[in-house]
Amino acid sequence: QVKESGAQIREITEVKKITKPEEIGGDFILETRRGDYHAKAVIMATGGGHRKLNIPGEEELTGRGVSYCATCDGPLFRDKTVAVIGGGNTAVTEAVYLADLTEKTYLIHRRDELRAESAIQEMIFNSDVEILWDTIATEFKGSDVLDTIITKNVKTEEEQELHVDGAFVALGSNPDSKLAQDIGVKTNSRGEILVDDKQATNVSGVFAAGDVIDSMKQIVVATGTGAIAADSAYTYIRRYCLDDSPRGYA
């Protein structure tokens, strides 16, 4: 659809730096290794990466039992034993989902209470998921595929071996917002870009959508905010960047 609309796609082209215009309606300059691109408006849809535990064995066993998406990889562990690591909405929801597929599902959470919304907590308390409270994962082990998680109780410091076939890390995501922050775009404490109801940031001409903003991390939300951002960018250009355009962006 994008190509049919006349848009040009520059694949494998990383933007290294953005320079914002000195006045509203001027050109943004996007610097890449293939040259500079000039734009009247910019939509930040840089997404984010899965937040990792950064423990021994995680990198080596990713894709070999360690996963970051239960809905993607969960069916591979049907009738097996798995563990979900986290305590927020995503972790609890994924644990409940996996409990219906697997023989045994654990939820490993470093605190003595969940951070998930009460309605979602109700789901796990009515499921077969076994919650390991006050517990962290300190190492993933396995010669070729994951077979053991080394856990540690943060209060007693007792370590145990948890034998599993799969582990799902559900700690949220790290938004890729550095480019935006470098030009003064405001973010929250998690690094997510702050936008208004038109997906506009605090920097004129810069809009944001998808997983990089402060919103639910769902495909339908990303798609919707992307459509709004595109419409808002179009309106901005019409009002500020065309010679015969009326001034004022509202």
C-alpha positions in Angstrom: 0.0 0.0 0.0 2.9 2.3 0.8 4.5 1.7 -2.6 1.2 2.1 -4.4 0.8 5.5 -2.8 4.1 6.6 -4.3 6.3 6.4 -1.2 9.9 5.5 -1.6 11.4 3.0 0.8 15.0 3.1 1.9 15.8 -0.3 3.4 18.8 -1.0 5.6 19.3 2.7 6.1 20.0 3.8 9.6 19.4 7.4 10.6 22.5 8.5 12.6 21.4 12.0 13.5 18.4 14.4 13.1 18.9 18.1 12.9 15.7 20.1 13.5 14.9 23.4 11.7 15.5 26.7 13.3 11.9 27.7 12.6 8.5 26.0 12.1 8.1 24.8 8.5 11.8 24.5 7.9 13.6 21.3 6.9 14.6 18.5 9.2 17.9 16.9 8.1 18.2 13.2 8.6 21.8 12.0 8.3 22.5 8.5 7.1 25.5 6.7 5.6 23.8 6.9 2.2 23.5 10.7 2.4 21.2 13.3 4.0 17.4 13.4 3.6 15.4 16.5 4.0 11.9 16.4 5.4 9.2 18.9 6.6 7.9 16.5 9.2 9.2 13.4 11.0 7.3 10.5 12.4 9.3 8.6 15.0 8.2 4.9 14.8 11.4 3.4 16.0 9.8 0.8 18.3 11.8 -0.8 21.0 13.7 -4.0 21.9 12.8 -6.6 24.5 14.2 -5.8 27.9 16.7 -8.6 28.8 17.9 -10.0 32.1 21.5 -9.8 31.1 22.4 -13.0 33.0 24.8 -15.9 32.0 23.4 -18.2 29.3 20.7 -15.7 28.1 22.4 -14.8 24.8 23.6 -18.3 24.0 20.2 -19.9 24.7 17.9 -17.3 23.1 16.0 -19.3 20.4 17.1 -22.5 22.2 14.5 -22.4 25.0 14.8 -18.7 26.0 12.1 -16.6 24.4 10.6 -13.1 24.7 7.2 -13.8 23.1 4.8 -16.4 24.5 2.2 -16.1 21.8 4.9 -16.6 19.2 6.8 -19.5 20.7 4.4 -20.9 23.3 2.9 -23.6 21.1 6.4 -25.1 20.7 6.3 -26.0 24.4 2.9 -27.8 24.5 2.7 -30.3 27.3 6.2 -29.3 28.6 7.4 -27.2 31.6 8.1 -23.5 31.2 8.7 -20.5 33.4 7.8 -16.8 32.8 10.0 -14.2 34.3 8.3 -10.9 35.4 5.4 -9.5 37.4 3.6 -7.0 35.2 0.6 -7.3 32.9 2.5 -8.9 30.1 4.2 -11.5 32.3 1.0 -12.5 34.1 -1.0 -12.6 30.9 1.6 -14.8 29.2 1.8 -17.1 32.2 -2.0 -17.7 32.1 -1.8 -18.3 28.4 1.0 -20.8 28.7 -0.7 -22.6 31.5 -3.4 -23.8 29.1 -0.7 -25.2 26.8 1.9 -26.7 29.1 2.1 -29.4 31.6 3.5 -26.9 34.2 4.0 -23.2 34.2 6.0 -21.2 36.8 6.0 -17.4 37.2 9.2 -16.1 38.7 8.8 -12.7 40.3 11.3 -10.7 42.4 8.8 -9.1 44.7 6.1 -10.4 47.1 3.3 -9.0 45.1 2.5 -8.6 41.4 2.5 -5.3 39.6 -0.2 -6.3 37.2 -3.7 -4.8 37.2 -6.0 -6.4 39.7 -8.3 -7.9 37.0 -5.3 -9.6 35.4 -4.0 -10.8 38.8 -7.4 -12.5 39.3 -6.7 -14.5 36.2 -3.5 -16.0 37.5 -4.7 -16.7 41.0 -7.5 -18.8 39.4 -5.1 -20.7 37.2 -2.6 -23.5 37.7 0.4 -21.2 37.5 2.8 -21.7 40.4 4.3 -18.3 41.5 7.8 -18.2 42.9 7.7 -15.1 45.0 10.8 -13.0 46.0 12.8 -14.9 43.3 15.1 -13.9 40.5 16.7 -15.9 37.7 20.5 -15.7 37.9 21.5 -18.1 35.1 20.2 -20.1 32.2 21.9 -23.5 31.7 21.9 -26.1 29.0 24.4 -27.8 26.8 22.5 -27.2 23.6 19.0 -26.2 24.6 17.7 -24.7 27.9 17.1 -27.3 30.6 17.7 -25.4 33.9 17.2 -22.0 35.4 19.2 -21.1 38.5 17.0 -19.1 40.8 17.8 -17.1 43.9 15.4 -16.0 46.7 16.2 -12.3 47.2 15.3 -12.5 50.9 17.0 -15.7 52.0 19.6 -15.8 49.2 18.8 -19.5 48.8 19.6 -20.8 45.3 17.7 -23.5 43.5 17.7 -25.3 40.2 14.4 -25.1 38.3 14.3 -27.7 35.5 12.3 -26.4 32.6 12.0 -26.8 28.8 11.4 -23.1 28.1 11.8 -19.7 29.7 9.8 -16.6 28.7 11.4 -13.2 29.7 8.5 -10.7 30.1 10.1 -7.6 31.5 8.7 -5.1 29.0 10.6 -3.3 26.3 13.2 -0.6 26.0 12.0 2.1 23.7 14.4 3.2 21.0 14.0 7.0 21.6 17.5 8.3 21.6 17.2 10.0 18.2 14.1 11.8 19.4 15.7 12.8 22.7 18.7 14.2 21.0 16.5 16.9 19.3 14.6 17.7 22.5 11.6 15.4 22.3 10.3 14.8 25.8 10.0 11.2 27.2 8.8 9.7 30.4 11.0 7.9 33.0 11.0 4.8 30.9 12.2 6.6 27.8 8.8 6.4 26.0 8.0 9.4 23.8 5.2 11.6 25.2 2.6 12.6 22.6 -0.8 14.3 22.6 -4.0 12.9 21.0 -2.7 13.8 17.6 0.6 11.9 18.2 2.4 15.2 18.2 5.5 15.6 20.4 6.6 18.8 22.1 8.9 19.5 19.1 7.0 21.1 16.2 6.9 18.8 13.2 7.9 15.7 15.1 5.2 13.0 15.6 5.6 9.5 17.1 3.7 6.2 17.0 3.9 2.6 17.9 5.9 0.9 20.7 8.2 3.9 21.2 5.4 6.0 22.7 3.7 5.8 26.1 0.9 3.3 25.2 -0.1 -0.3 25.2 2.4 -2.5 23.2 -0.1 -4.0 20.8 -0.1 -4.2 17.0 -3.6 -2.7 16.8 -2.5 0.3 18.9 0.7 0.7 16.9 -1.3 0.6 13.6 -3.9 3.1 14.9 -1.3 5.6 16.3 0.6 5.3 13.1 -2.4 6.3 11.0 -3.1 9.3 13.3 0.5 10.4 13.2 0.5 10.2 9.4 -2.7 12.3 9.2 -1.3 14.8 11.7 2.0 15.1 9.8 0.1 15.7 6.6 -2.0 18.5 8.3 1.2 20.0 9.7 2.8 20.2 6.3 -0.3 21.6 4.6 -0.5 24.4 7.3 3.1 25.3 7.8 5.1 24.3 4.8 3.1 25.2 1.7 3.1 28.8 0.4 -0.7 29.0 0.1 -1.4 27.2 3.3 -3.2 28.7 6.3 -1.1 29.1 9.4 -1.9 27.5 12.7 -1.8 23.9 13.7 -4.6 22.8 15.9 
